[in-house]
């Protein structure tokens, strides 16, 4: 991707030129994941947390057919308030650029653009993965294949718990995507501190994460990602019993209504938020904050 296509903010460009730490942030949570005006406040808060950790935030979005890496105040406000902002995965980038469209980037699009800009660390809430009942639908997030061919370190709270976590972990293993648990021997459950699934490797400091990143680079081979699975604090997680009960209700309701394909995930997430009276959203935000803080520390240790 040429420099004329990729638009780096002056702050991000200077940081990369001077080899200062930079953390990529997605914009879908701003445009489509939170109610207004809280979405803008959260976006500004997350960028502030990156700065507090000694790194430069690079929120990524596509504006008027140009992929932006790092947004100024007006651009951030636009992403948070413009009803025409679309939701863009990696596959949507080329059509969006060709059409001059504007959109918020998902995990796959953000990871791709961040890596093309030379950013090594990306913080998000949770990854997409293999959907439940995948044997019949073959429904799998584009995040997985993108991470199998993109050299970036993604700090996240696991995959969304509405998905098939064991199948997702098996798929990541097949694709050769490395996973380390940060201070945990079990894979996080997004809203929950643990999914109950074991991870093979555990690290305890940002420096240990950086050592794994450097070993990846030294080995060469496929340009795969590294997932740093950072659990939400137990005090901030959604009550596990409430989570399991409401998720079962949501899955049953989605089947009853015949909801399929791309409509399933937003339906389930909205159902959880409504039935938990916003508690699932607060757990999500707590996880994102923790991931952003850790990502800044990892970037600063590089």
N, C-alpha and C positions, 0 to 999 in steps of 0.2 A: 504494500500500500504506500503510495507516494505521499510526501509531505503536503502536497497540494490537496490531497483528499482528507488526511487526518489533521484535525485542528487541535493543537495543544495550547492550553492557556499559557500565558506568559509565565505564571508561577510554576506550573508543572514543567514546562520546557526548561526553565532555569534550573529547577531541582534535578532533572535528569541530566542536563549538561554538566552539572557540578557533582553528580553522583550522590545527591542527597536522597534520603528515604522518601518514597512515595507510596501511598496506598490507594488502590482503585476501589471505587464504590459504585454499586449499581444504582440505576434511577427508577426501576420499576416500582420499588417500594414507595417512592415519592409520588409518582403519577397515578399508580393503581392500587397501592397497598394500604393507604391510610386516608382517613377523612380530612377534608380541608377545614380549617387552616393548619391543623396539627401536622400535616405532612411536611409543610415547609419548615416548621419549627424543628421537627425531627431531622430533616436533611441538614439544617444548619448545626444542630447538636452533634450529629455524627461527624461532620467535617471538623467541628471543634474538638472532638475527642481524638481525632487523628493528629491534630496540631498539638494537643496536650501531650501526646505520646512522642513528639519530636519528629513527626513526618508531615508531608504535604498531602492533602486530600486531592484525589482526582476523580470526582464524580463524572460518570460517562453517560452521554446521551447523543442522539442524532437530532440535529436541528437544521431544518431546511435543506435536507439532503447532504449534510456534512456531519461526520462523526466527531464529536467534541470530547476531548479528554481533559477534564478540568473545566468547571463552569464558574462564571462570575455570578454576582448576586442577581442580576437581571435574568440571566439564563436559568438559574436555579428556580427563581420565582415563576418563570414561564413553564418549566417542566411541572411545577406543583399546581399550576392554575389553569393551564390551557386544555380545554376539553378535546382538542383535536390530536393531542399527543397519543400516539399508538403504542402498543406493546410489541417490542422487537426482539425476537430471538436471533441467533446467528444466521439462520437461513433467510431472514427478512432483511438483512442489511443491504444486500445488493439492490433488491427492488426499491427499498426506501431511498437509497442514494439516487437511483435512476429517476425516481418520481419526485425528488425534492421534498420528500415527506419528513415529518418530525416524529420522534418516538423515544420512549424510555427503554433502556436496554435490560434484558433479563441476564441471568447468570451466564448463559452461553455467549451472548453478544458482548457482554462486559468483559469476560475473560479473554475473548478473542481480540477485542480492540485494545485492552490493556497490554496484552502480550506484544501486539504489533507496535505499541508505543514504547516498549522497553520497560514496562512496569512489572516487577516480580511478585508483588503481594496484592491480594484482592480479598476484601472482607465482605461477607454477605450473611444472611440469616441462615437459610437452609438450602440445600441443593434439591433439584428435581431428581427423579429416579425412575425405577420400574413401578408401574401402577399395579394395584391389586387387581386380581383376575386377569393378569397379563397373558396367561396361557390362551385366553380366548380373544383378547384384543390386540396383543403384541404392542401395547402402549408403553413407550419408554421415552423419558425426557431426552431432548437433544443435548442437555448438559453433559451426559455421560460420554458420548463419543467425542464431543468437543474437548473435554478434559483429557481424553486419551491421546490427543495430538497437539496439546498446547502446554508449553512450559510456563506454568504459573503456580504459585502457592496460594491456595484458597483456604481462608480461615472461615469455618462455618460451624453450625451446631448440628451437624449431621444432615440427613435428608428429611424432608417433610414427613411427619409421622402418619399422614394419611396414605402414604405409599407402602409398598412391600419392601420393608427394610432389608430382610435377609436376601431377597432376590437382587436388590440393588447392590448390596455388598458383593454378592457373587459376580454380578455383571462388572463391577469396577475391578475385581480381581482378574477376570477374563481379559479386560481391556488394558491391564497393566498399570492402573492408576494407584499410586502409593497412598496409604492412609496412616497417619500417626494420631494417636489419641493424646490430647494435651492434658496431662494430669489425670488421665482416666484409662482404665483397662477395658472399658466398654464403649461402644459407639453411642454417641448422644442421640436423643430422640426428638430433636428440634424443640418442641414445647416441654419436653421432659429431659431430665439430666442423663437418663440412660434409656436406650432401646432394649437393653438386655443382651444385645449381640456383642461378642468379644472383638477387640482389635488386637492385632499381632504385635504392634509396637507402641510404646508410650514414651513421650518426652515430657520434660518438666520445666524447661526454660526456653526463652526465645533463641538463645545461643545454640541449644540442641536442635531446634528446628532449622536454623541456618546451616548447621553442620550437615543435616540431611540434604538440604538444597544444594550445597556445594558438592556433596558426594554424587548427587544426581548429575550435576553438570560435568563432573570429572569422568563419570562412567560413559557419558555420551549415549548413543543409541536413540531410541524413540523419544520425542519431545513430549513426554507425558507430564501431567500436573502432579502436584503433591497436595493432598487434602489434610489440613490440620483440623481435627475434629475436637472442637472446644465446647464442652457442655455448659448449658445455662446453669447458674447456681441453683442448688436445691431450694433455697429460700424464694427464688423467683420463678420456679417452674410451675406449670399448670398442675393442679392436683391430679395425680395419676389415675385415681378412681373416676374422677369427673371426666378426665380425658378419654378413658376407655369407654365409659358409658355414652358420652355424647358422640364420639366417633362412630360407635356401633349404630347409633340412631341415624347419624348423617349418611352412613353407607347404605343403610336400609332405605332411607328416604330417596337417595339418588337412584337406587335400583327401581323403586316404586314409580318414580317420575320418568324413568327411562332416559336419564341424563348420561351421555356418553362423550367420548373424545375429549377435546380441549375444555369442554364445559365442566368436567368433573371436578378438577382441582379448585377453581374459584367457588363452585357450589359448596364443596366440603369445607373450605376455609371460612366462607361466609357463615355457614351453618354453625361451625364451632364458635365463631366469634359471637354470634347472636345468642346461642344457647348457653354459653359460659358467661354471658353479660360482659363481654370484653376482656375476660381474663386470659383467653388464648392470645389476643393481640398484645397484651402487656407482657406475657411470657416471651412472645416473639421479639418484641422490642428489647427486652432485657438480654436476650440472646444476641441480638445484633450489636447492642452496645458493648457487650463483653468481647465479641469477635473483632469489633473495630479497635478496641483498646489493645488487644493482643496483636492484631495485624500491624499496628503502629510500632509496637515494641519489636516485632520480628523485622520489619523494614529498617528500623533504626540499628538493629544488630548486624545487618548485612555488611 
